[in-house]
Amino acid sequence: MRRYLLAMAAQGVWWSGYLLFPFVLAKSLAAPDWLVTVSVVMETSGMLLALYWGQLMDKGGRRRWLLRGGLGGRLVLVLAVFVHSAYGFIALLGVVYFFAALFYPAQNGILQANIGPERRGSVFGRGALVQHLTAAGVSLVLGRLLDADPGRFRLVFPCVGAVGFLYPLILARLPRPDHDATPDPLGIFTVPRLPLGPVAWRRLARALVTPFREAAATFRADPDFRWYEANFMIYGLAYMMLIPVLPLFFTRELHLSYQEISSARVLIASVGVALFGPLMGRLMDRFHPVRLCTLSFAIVSLYPGALYAGARWMGGLDPAWTAYLAFGFYSLGMAGINVTWNVGSISFAPRGRGGYYQGIHVAMVGIRGLFGPVVGFLLLRWAGYREVFLTAAAVFLLASLSSWLLGRKLAARTGGLRPVA
């Protein structure tokens, strides 16, 4: 537990910088609107790779892959010192996003092996408290540094990447439980075998398709998990629609400073998740992730609702306070979603398959990430900011309704929702 919480502190430093990537593109590097959207699509669609990472680590070696991902997805930010254009930064982010989906199935496999189902949510909630309080404090420093000189991201991001690398490093060296007999060597530079030989292309194509076939088979065999993922797909569409629109709205319409952006996007959002995270973790342990999703999806609909009000009555409320109010609602809803998104899938997974189920769960982010940001950007161009915010709020509420119906079905069949191993 001590090592895990230390890792989450390092993750908090990383998170405070990670959330600012699209804002640095829009503000410091003056990237065009379409390029900001491209960066978001790169991030979200990269989650599709979780299927491959999950399958690789399901066969063992998750600690070795954590170290590889830390080198390629975090320490690589030391190259930010050489970035002088939006296109150069996009290229660097491409490497970061390639490895981003690796950490989720690795983390879940380790948590399932080390922590029992009766306290898994509360343990993750404590980790979220540490992570997001750290992110909140660091965000104040980052905002002031970037306001003083927007080009300082070239020095800030290498530091963020170096500290962020401690997260996978510590997770990879957590004590292994006695019952975990999965081969998991730490030989970081062991090269994975590729399908070579006279039929290399056919075998390679089969290797690329197999994870999707196995995910489809899992959905057919587990309809409850399929519905659970469908609810997250609905919620995620609204979430993805807002990601490319938000940096443009904050910088082009509200004209916020880096300090104000960091206070809203990182400080307020992180403090809310930190303060309510342990409570939400205990609620999930007691009532099941489906019920927590129902509540959280409904609350988070107030986030675009507040942005809609700010865009509708521009001038009636201070621009910074529009952002602060919106992310106040966001933080409360995301406190629950953060728990269910990260460890909720384990409640549906057979013993020892938590990492694989989470790989499927994260990969679904990649699917909606292929079109969600584009839908938001096109709706912005065709209609406007208010229409994007109103549509997102309605979709969040639809996800809450669908999750409530799933909860009724599970409760009727089992006589009540309870967490499972």
C-alpha positions as CSV (number, residue, x, y, z in Angstrom):
1,M,0.0,0.0,0.0
2,R,2.8,2.4,0.9
3,R,4.5,1.8,-2.5
4,Y,1.3,2.1,-4.4
5,L,0.4,5.4,-2.8
6,L,3.9,6.7,-3.6
7,A,3.4,5.7,-7.2
8,M,0.1,7.5,-7.3
9,A,1.9,10.7,-6.2
10,A,4.2,10.4,-9.2
11,Q,1.2,9.8,-11.3
12,G,-0.4,13.0,-10.0
13,V,2.6,15.0,-11.2
14,W,2.3,13.4,-14.6
15,W,-1.4,14.0,-14.8
16,S,-1.0,17.7,-14.1
17,G,1.1,18.1,-17.2
18,Y,-0.7,15.5,-19.4
19,L,-4.0,17.4,-19.1
20,L,-2.3,20.6,-20.5
21,F,-1.0,19.0,-23.8
22,P,-3.9,20.3,-26.0
23,F,-3.9,23.7,-24.3
24,V,-0.2,24.1,-24.9
25,L,-0.9,23.3,-28.6
26,A,-3.6,25.9,-28.8
27,K,-2.0,28.6,-26.7
28,S,1.8,28.3,-26.7
29,L,2.2,26.9,-30.2
30,A,-0.8,28.6,-31.8
31,A,-1.9,25.3,-33.5
32,P,-4.9,25.6,-35.8
33,D,-8.2,24.2,-34.6
34,W,-8.0,21.1,-36.8
35,L,-4.6,20.2,-35.4
36,V,-5.8,20.4,-31.8
37,T,-8.6,18.0,-32.8
38,V,-6.0,15.7,-34.5
39,S,-4.0,15.5,-31.3
40,V,-7.1,14.6,-29.3
41,V,-8.0,11.8,-31.8
42,M,-4.5,10.5,-31.5
43,E,-4.8,10.3,-27.8
44,T,-8.3,8.7,-27.6
45,S,-7.9,6.3,-30.6
46,G,-4.6,5.2,-29.2
47,M,-6.6,3.4,-26.4
48,L,-7.4,0.8,-29.0
49,L,-4.0,-0.6,-28.4
50,A,-5.1,-1.6,-25.0
51,L,-6.5,-4.8,-26.6
52,Y,-2.9,-5.8,-27.7
53,W,-1.3,-4.6,-24.4
54,G,-3.9,-6.5,-22.4
55,Q,-3.4,-9.7,-24.5
56,L,0.4,-9.5,-24.2
57,M,0.3,-9.0,-20.5
58,D,-2.4,-11.7,-20.0
59,K,0.3,-14.2,-20.9
60,G,2.7,-12.7,-18.4
61,G,5.4,-10.0,-18.3
62,R,3.2,-7.1,-17.2
63,R,6.0,-5.7,-15.0
64,R,8.5,-5.8,-17.9
65,W,5.9,-4.0,-20.2
66,L,5.3,-1.4,-17.6
67,L,9.0,-0.4,-17.7
68,R,9.0,-0.3,-21.5
69,G,5.9,1.8,-21.5
70,G,7.5,4.2,-19.0
71,L,10.5,4.7,-21.2
72,G,8.6,5.2,-24.4
73,G,5.5,6.9,-23.0
74,R,6.9,9.2,-20.3
75,L,10.7,9.7,-20.3
76,V,10.5,10.4,-24.0
77,L,9.2,13.9,-23.0
78,V,12.8,14.9,-22.4
79,L,12.8,15.6,-26.1
80,A,10.4,18.5,-25.6
81,V,13.4,20.8,-25.2
82,F,13.8,20.4,-29.0
83,V,10.2,21.2,-29.9
84,H,9.7,24.6,-31.7
85,S,6.5,24.0,-33.7
86,A,3.0,22.5,-33.3
87,Y,3.9,19.7,-35.7
88,G,7.0,18.8,-33.8
89,F,5.0,18.6,-30.6
90,I,2.3,16.5,-32.3
91,A,5.1,14.0,-33.3
92,L,6.3,13.8,-29.7
93,L,2.7,13.3,-28.4
94,G,2.3,10.4,-30.9
95,V,4.9,8.4,-29.1
96,V,3.4,9.3,-25.7
97,Y,-0.1,8.3,-26.8
98,F,1.2,5.0,-28.4
99,F,2.1,3.7,-24.9
100,A,-0.6,5.5,-22.9
101,A,-3.1,2.5,-23.0
102,L,-0.5,0.1,-21.7
103,F,-0.7,1.2,-18.1
104,Y,-4.4,0.5,-17.5
105,P,-4.4,-3.3,-18.0
106,A,-1.0,-3.6,-16.3
107,Q,-2.3,-1.7,-13.3
108,N,-5.5,-3.7,-13.0
109,G,-3.8,-7.0,-13.3
110,I,-1.5,-6.1,-10.4
111,L,-4.3,-4.7,-8.3
112,Q,-6.5,-7.8,-8.9
113,A,-3.6,-10.0,-7.8
114,N,-2.7,-8.0,-4.7
115,I,-6.1,-6.7,-3.4
116,G,-9.2,-8.6,-2.6
117,P,-12.6,-7.5,-4.0
118,E,-14.0,-6.4,-0.6
119,R,-11.6,-3.5,-0.5
120,R,-10.4,-2.9,-4.0
121,G,-12.5,0.2,-4.6
122,S,-11.5,1.8,-1.3
123,V,-7.8,1.1,-2.0
124,F,-8.1,2.7,-5.5
125,G,-10.0,5.6,-3.9
126,R,-7.1,6.3,-1.6
127,G,-4.7,6.2,-4.5
128,A,-7.0,8.6,-6.4
129,L,-6.9,10.9,-3.3
130,V,-3.1,11.0,-3.4
131,Q,-2.9,11.3,-7.2
132,H,-5.3,14.2,-7.5
133,L,-4.2,16.2,-4.5
134,T,-0.7,16.0,-5.9
135,A,-2.0,17.1,-9.4
136,A,-3.9,20.0,-7.8
137,G,-0.8,21.3,-6.0
138,V,1.5,20.9,-9.1
139,S,-1.1,22.6,-11.4
140,L,-0.7,25.9,-9.5
141,V,3.0,25.8,-10.2
142,L,2.6,24.9,-13.8
143,G,0.0,27.6,-14.5
144,R,2.3,30.3,-13.1
145,L,5.4,29.0,-14.9
146,L,3.6,28.9,-18.3
147,D,1.9,32.3,-17.8
148,A,5.3,33.9,-17.1
149,D,6.7,32.3,-20.3
150,P,4.5,30.1,-22.6
151,G,7.6,28.6,-24.1
152,R,8.6,27.1,-20.7
153,F,6.7,23.9,-21.6
154,R,10.0,22.8,-23.2
155,L,11.5,22.7,-19.6
156,V,8.3,21.7,-17.7
157,F,7.3,18.6,-19.7
158,P,10.7,16.9,-19.4
159,C,10.5,17.2,-15.6
160,V,6.9,16.0,-15.7
161,G,7.9,13.0,-17.8
162,A,10.8,12.1,-15.5
163,V,8.7,12.1,-12.4
164,G,5.8,10.3,-14.3
165,F,8.2,7.5,-15.1
166,L,8.4,6.6,-11.4
167,Y,4.8,5.4,-11.5
168,P,5.4,2.4,-13.8
169,L,8.8,1.8,-12.2
170,I,7.2,1.5,-8.7
171,L,4.3,-0.6,-9.9
172,A,6.7,-3.0,-11.7
173,R,8.6,-3.5,-8.4
174,L,5.6,-4.1,-6.1
175,P,5.8,-7.3,-4.0
176,R,4.2,-10.2,-5.7
177,P,1.6,-12.2,-3.8
178,D,2.5,-15.9,-3.1
179,H,-0.4,-17.2,-5.2
180,D,0.6,-15.2,-8.3
181,A,2.6,-17.7,-10.3
182,T,2.4,-15.9,-13.6
183,P,5.9,-15.6,-15.2
184,D,6.8,-12.0,-14.9
185,P,10.5,-11.3,-15.5
186,L,11.8,-7.8,-15.3
187,G,14.1,-8.1,-18.3
188,I,13.1,-4.8,-19.9
189,F,15.1,-5.2,-23.1
190,T,13.9,-8.7,-24.0
191,V,12.6,-8.2,-27.5
192,P,9.1,-9.7,-28.1
193,R,8.8,-12.4,-30.7
194,L,7.2,-11.4,-34.0
195,P,5.5,-13.7,-36.5
196,L,8.4,-14.3,-39.0
197,G,8.8,-16.9,-41.7
198,P,7.5,-17.6,-45.2
199,V,4.0,-16.7,-44.2
200,A,4.9,-13.7,-42.1
201,W,2.3,-11.3,-43.5
202,R,-0.6,-13.8,-43.0
203,R,0.5,-14.6,-39.5
204,L,1.0,-10.9,-38.7
205,A,-2.5,-10.1,-40.0
206,R,-3.9,-13.0,-37.8
207,A,-2.0,-11.6,-34.8
208,L,-3.6,-8.1,-35.4
209,V,-7.1,-9.4,-35.7
210,T,-7.1,-12.0,-32.9
211,P,-7.5,-9.6,-30.0
212,F,-10.6,-8.1,-31.6
213,R,-12.1,-11.6,-32.2
214,E,-11.4,-12.6,-28.6
215,A,-13.0,-9.3,-27.3
216,A,-16.1,-10.0,-29.4
217,A,-16.2,-13.6,-28.0
218,T,-15.9,-12.2,-24.5
219,F,-18.9,-9.8,-25.2
220,R,-21.0,-12.7,-26.5
221,A,-20.2,-14.8,-23.5
222,D,-20.8,-12.0,-21.0
223,P,-23.8,-9.9,-21.9
224,D,-23.7,-8.0,-18.6
225,F,-20.2,-6.8,-19.3
226,R,-21.3,-5.9,-22.9
227,W,-24.1,-3.7,-21.6
228,Y,-21.7,-2.1,-19.0
229,E,-19.4,-1.3,-21.8
230,A,-22.2,0.1,-24.0
231,N,-23.1,2.5,-21.2
232,F,-19.5,3.7,-21.1
233,M,-19.6,4.0,-24.9
234,I,-22.6,6.4,-24.6
235,Y,-21.0,8.4,-21.8
236,G,-17.7,8.4,-23.6
237,L,-19.1,9.8,-26.8
238,A,-20.2,13.0,-24.9
239,Y,-16.9,13.1,-23.1
240,M,-14.9,12.8,-26.4
241,M,-17.0,15.5,-28.1
242,L,-15.9,18.0,-25.4
243,I,-12.2,17.3,-25.5
244,P,-11.2,19.2,-28.7
245,V,-13.9,21.9,-28.1
246,L,-12.7,22.8,-24.6
247,P,-9.2,24.1,-25.4
248,L,-10.7,26.2,-28.2
249,F,-13.5,27.6,-26.0
250,F,-11.2,28.4,-23.2
251,T,-8.5,30.1,-25.4
252,R,-10.5,31.6,-28.3
253,E,-13.8,32.6,-26.5
254,L,-13.1,32.9,-22.8
255,H,-9.5,34.1,-23.3
256,L,-8.3,32.4,-20.1
257,S,-4.8,32.5,-18.8
258,Y,-2.7,29.4,-18.1
259,Q,-3.3,30.0,-14.4
260,E,-7.1,30.0,-14.9
261,I,-7.0,27.0,-17.2
262,S,-4.8,25.0,-14.8
263,S,-7.1,26.1,-11.9
264,A,-10.2,24.8,-13.7
265,R,-9.0,21.8,-15.7
266,V,-6.5,20.4,-13.1
267,L,-6.9,22.1,-9.7
268,I,-10.7,22.1,-9.2
269,A,-11.2,18.8,-11.1
270,S,-8.4,17.1,-9.1
271,V,-9.5,18.4,-5.7
272,G,-13.0,17.1,-6.2
273,V,-11.9,13.7,-7.4
274,A,-9.4,13.5,-4.5
275,L,-11.8,14.5,-1.8
276,F,-14.7,12.3,-3.0
277,G,-12.6,9.5,-4.5
278,P,-12.3,7.4,-1.3
279,L,-16.1,7.8,-0.7
280,M,-16.9,6.7,-4.2
281,G,-14.6,3.8,-3.8
282,R,-16.4,2.6,-0.7
283,L,-19.7,3.1,-2.5
284,M,-18.6,0.9,-5.3
285,D,-17.4,-1.8,-2.9
286,R,-20.8,-1.7,-1.2
287,F,-23.3,-1.2,-4.1
288,H,-21.6,-2.3,-7.4
289,P,-20.1,-0.2,-10.1
290,V,-23.3,-0.1,-12.2
291,R,-25.2,1.8,-9.6
292,L,-22.3,4.2,-9.1
293,C,-22.2,4.8,-12.9
294,T,-25.9,5.7,-12.8
295,L,-25.3,8.5,-10.3
296,S,-22.0,9.7,-11.7
297,F,-23.2,10.0,-15.3
298,A,-26.2,12.1,-14.2
299,I,-24.0,14.4,-12.1
300,V,-21.4,14.9,-14.9
301,S,-24.1,16.1,-17.3
302,L,-24.1,19.4,-15.3
303,Y,-20.5,20.0,-16.5
304,P,-21.5,20.8,-20.2
305,G,-24.7,22.3,-18.8
306,A,-22.7,25.0,-17.0
307,L,-20.6,25.6,-20.1
308,Y,-23.8,25.9,-22.1
309,A,-25.0,28.6,-19.7
310,G,-21.7,30.4,-19.9
311,A,-21.8,30.3,-23.7
312,R,-25.5,31.3,-23.8
313,W,-25.2,34.3,-21.5
314,M,-21.7,35.4,-22.3
315,G,-20.9,38.4,-20.1
316,G,-23.3,37.5,-17.4
317,L,-20.7,35.5,-15.5
318,D,-17.0,36.1,-15.3
319,P,-15.3,33.8,-17.9
320,A,-13.0,32.2,-15.4
321,W,-15.9,31.4,-13.0
322,T,-17.8,29.8,-15.9
323,A,-14.9,27.4,-16.2
324,Y,-14.6,26.9,-12.4
325,L,-18.3,26.2,-12.0
326,A,-18.3,23.7,-14.9
327,F,-15.3,21.8,-13.5
328,G,-16.8,21.8,-10.0
329,F,-19.7,19.7,-11.4
330,Y,-17.1,17.7,-13.5
331,S,-15.0,16.8,-10.4
332,L,-18.0,15.5,-8.4
333,G,-19.2,13.3,-11.3
334,M,-15.7,12.2,-12.2
335,A,-14.9,11.1,-8.7
336,G,-17.3,8.2,-9.2
337,I,-16.5,7.6,-12.9
338,N,-12.7,7.6,-12.1
339,V,-13.3,4.6,-9.8
340,T,-15.7,2.7,-12.0
341,W,-13.7,3.4,-15.2
342,N,-10.4,2.1,-13.7
343,V,-11.5,-0.8,-11.6
344,G,-15.2,-1.4,-12.3
345,S,-14.5,-3.9,-15.0
346,I,-12.9,-6.3,-12.5
347,S,-16.4,-6.8,-11.0
348,F,-17.3,-8.7,-14.2
349,A,-14.0,-10.5,-14.8
350,P,-13.3,-14.1,-13.8
351,R,-10.5,-14.5,-11.3
352,G,-7.1,-13.7,-12.8
353,R,-8.6,-12.0,-15.9
354,G,-9.0,-8.5,-14.5
355,G,-6.1,-7.1,-16.7
356,Y,-7.6,-8.7,-19.8
357,Y,-11.1,-7.3,-19.1
358,Q,-9.6,-3.9,-18.5
359,G,-7.7,-4.1,-21.8
360,I,-11.0,-4.6,-23.6
361,H,-12.6,-1.7,-21.5
362,V,-9.7,0.7,-22.4
363,A,-9.8,-0.4,-26.0
364,M,-13.4,0.7,-26.2
365,V,-12.2,4.2,-25.5
366,G,-10.2,4.0,-28.7
367,I,-13.2,3.1,-30.7
368,R,-15.3,6.0,-29.5
369,G,-12.1,8.1,-29.7
370,L,-12.0,7.6,-33.5
371,F,-15.2,9.5,-34.1
372,G,-16.2,11.3,-30.8
373,P,-13.8,14.3,-31.1
374,V,-14.6,14.6,-34.8
375,V,-18.3,14.8,-34.0
376,G,-17.7,17.5,-31.5
377,F,-15.4,19.5,-33.8
378,L,-17.9,19.2,-36.8
379,L,-20.9,20.2,-34.5
380,L,-18.9,23.2,-33.4
381,R,-18.2,24.2,-37.0
382,W,-21.8,23.6,-38.2
383,A,-23.7,25.0,-35.1
384,G,-21.6,26.4,-32.3
385,Y,-20.3,26.0,-28.8
386,R,-23.8,26.0,-27.2
387,E,-25.1,23.2,-29.4
388,V,-22.0,21.0,-28.5
389,F,-22.5,21.6,-24.8
390,L,-26.3,20.9,-24.9
391,T,-25.8,17.7,-27.0
392,A,-23.2,16.4,-24.6
393,A,-25.4,17.0,-21.6
394,A,-28.2,15.0,-23.2
395,V,-25.9,12.1,-24.1
396,F,-24.6,12.0,-20.5
397,L,-28.1,11.7,-19.2
398,L,-28.9,8.9,-21.7
399,A,-25.9,6.9,-20.4
400,S,-27.2,7.4,-16.8
401,L,-30.6,6.0,-17.9
402,S,-29.1,3.0,-19.6
403,S,-27.0,2.2,-16.6
404,W,-30.0,2.4,-14.3
405,L,-31.8,-0.1,-16.5
406,L,-28.8,-2.5,-16.4
407,G,-28.8,-2.1,-12.6
408,R,-32.5,-3.1,-12.4
409,K,-31.8,-6.2,-14.6
410,L,-28.9,-7.4,-12.4
411,A,-30.7,-6.7,-9.2
412,A,-33.8,-8.6,-10.4
413,R,-31.7,-11.6,-11.4
414,T,-29.4,-11.8,-8.4
415,G,-31.7,-10.3,-5.7
416,G,-29.4,-7.4,-5.2
417,L,-26.2,-5.9,-6.6
418,R,-23.0,-6.9,-4.9
419,P,-19.3,-6.8,-5.9
420,V,-17.8,-10.0,-7.1
421,A,-14.2,-11.4,-7.1
